[in-house]
Amino acid sequence: MKYFTRKEIMHKIMDNLGHYDAHSNVGDLFDDLFNGNSYITGKCTAAKALDSNWQDDWKDLLKNYDVTLPGVFGALQLVRHYDEATVGIEDISIDECLNPEIIATKVEYILAAYQMDQILINNGLDYESRLTSSVKEMLQQ
């Protein structure tokens, strides 16, 4: 299995859209899918996924965060620069750096946020947009 792909992220979104109605918004969907649950279970599996060529689908994003290294080190660069850009500080501890499951989950979150942001911008939506049938159709394109 190839991890950290745009296709995988979109598949996760499409598979779960049916669980949400117009009372939910895009932010609810995003938080439920990408904020909190472990992306990869098993430290060995997560380490192998992070050491793969996961950057292939994300060259445009990685330029924004000055990610120049491959594999695990590129993942650590991405998490560090993303935290600095969004939180204002490097918000990763040495214990988190040593846990590939945590790093993999953070990388998936960052990649999914980038993908979702692109979809929302391209369709004139935001995270507060209600998941009406027309919004769900836009997300599926």
Steps between C-alpha positions, in 0.01 A plus 500: 500500500620851418444747781454878504347533151240751384293208375502336844392822671221560249386139535475545878288813453272340237450185708376705794289776342187287532529505880440875510188702432432871450517557878875430481758720337822435312700566816311223683583256222864603490550484877334160529711351222840659551528646849567250773491147364829329425566488128723193508498247780831337576832676539677282243229555237494876569879523480504317165224726365688813608819365343329446164466747213192656658590848368421411137141636509581811700777696328290820490429484875855403596641807326282716727656342809860475376506121521820396328583164656354162400316246713485527877713813515275671248201406714668655805579815300137523389361463852747752639441764232124449504492550879710814469269638230171415671572501873792739493738266679660166440245286682659156482679329786790259474268221619264574210793501256591153619147365446435430131126451560469856633706647215300304239174626650625860496619467140164359390322788678718761327457340157123461548468862617685618191283286272178613670607865489557472125157344445327763713679793337430369150129469581451819703436305821647498849509268801173648627315402180213264571521155343199541275464273198648768271803547727551122515495493119767771488718307744474190282630670184 
